[in-house]
Amino acid sequence: MGVIGVFGCKNAAELIYYGLHALQHRGQEGCGICTTDSTDFHRERGEGLVIEIFNKKKLSKLKGDCAIGHVRYSSGNMGGLDNVQPFLFKHHTGDFSMAHNGNLVNSRQLRMALEAQGSIFHTSSDTEILAHLMKMNRRKDRIDAIEEALTMIEGAYAFLILTKDKLYVCRDKNGLRPVSIGKINGGYIVSSETCAFEAVGATFLRDVEPGEMVIFEKDKDPKTILFAGEYSYKMCAMELVYFARPDSEIEGINVHTFRKNSGKYLARLAPVEADLVIGVPDSSISGAIGYAEESGIPYEIGLIKNKYIGRTFIQPSQELREKGVRLKLSPVRSLITGKRVVLLDDSIVRGTTSKHIVRMLKEAGAKEVHVRICCPPMHHPCFYGVDTSTYDELISAQFDVEGVRKMIEADSLFYLPEEYLLKAANRPDLCLACYSGKYPTHLYQSKGEFNIEHKF
Ligand code: SF4
């Protein structure tokens, strides 16, 4: 999922619209924009791509110089228009709109506790929980209510909250989901990825820090509140490995450079005699270039992607994912026939996509296919909003490396170890929980571990 916000700029909806195009790779199932002209809110949203949902007429209705937007993918049964953000909440203390990237780990406990106190939920989304927590706190002003609500939620989030005169941007205390701030046309822009800044001509200012809430208010400098007592820098490694666009800079790391470094380390750690290096487009192209540069084996565009088919990994059902592979990728037969191929891929989740690609290359005449993966084996599910599935579906939770190699029918298989992933990112820490099982938060897997009674 991706979020974007604009504060204090004419035609805010148009800027959000172009920004959402730049964030489209983060989710293709639904999108929306909510604006405010200081008096009212205006909102359009729908299920589909940004290009399908918005047109000139709809954008012209989205008046105001402040706006937030969202692109989404869903996991499980969380689809449907009701779950497409931004959400809009009516309240006697002032209406507000919200958009969220991430996933809360204590949502079940909070939902049960809030329902017991009379809250009625309209969606199955975690995002609504923060709104209910804010609304319950009637005694406090808006900033205090948000701050207190943030101390009750746990998990991964970049929250944007738009009121008629302010924009609040909140990042979880471990910094799992990124969000950056830029400057544009005398106002401000915030986004899950900086590639949206390039799309609208904004200048990058800084990242929102873990545990920070930044408040934008008219005719004032942005204000910052550190709402978390403890914080850490555990940004999701998969943002760098898979999710983000190569032209994005996240916490000082260019995504292309990180992926190229990963490919270089793979070439050093797992060399192989081969004729060409190819990458699974788009997210593994940079890694393949790095591997080729380091090994001296030529890089070739051996797989062509049909750009008009959605990303297989973030389609919600296995059936759609499997059909998607062949529709999405085609081998360049004349390059591949008779060649020993090194194939770079970002990750192996269920293994079905990898198997299809290896088979496809062999059917196109590849003599050997050596698979190099730009992250460690995924042994554990993600509870922070990345649909890496359950233990039962994760191939590396079921098989060792040799077992996975056999399953995907590769001639050899090597994964980038954790320490080299961190080296490629040039930083001491990231969330690596889907590889290591060391989750940066409590997971609240049993019922009744969270009590909100004392908070009100
Ligand atoms: S568990 Fe994996 S996918 Fe989830 S936030 Fe951590 S690194 Fe990212």
Boltz pocket constraint, residues with backbone or C-beta under 6 A from the ligand:
constraints:
  - pocket:
      binder: B
      contacts: [[A, 156], [A, 176], [A, 235], [A, 236], [A, 237], [A, 238], [A, 239], [A, 380], [A, 381], [A, 382], [A, 383], [A, 384], [A, 385], [A, 386], [A, 388], [A, 431], [A, 432], [A, 433], [A, 434], [A, 435]]
      max_distance: 6.0
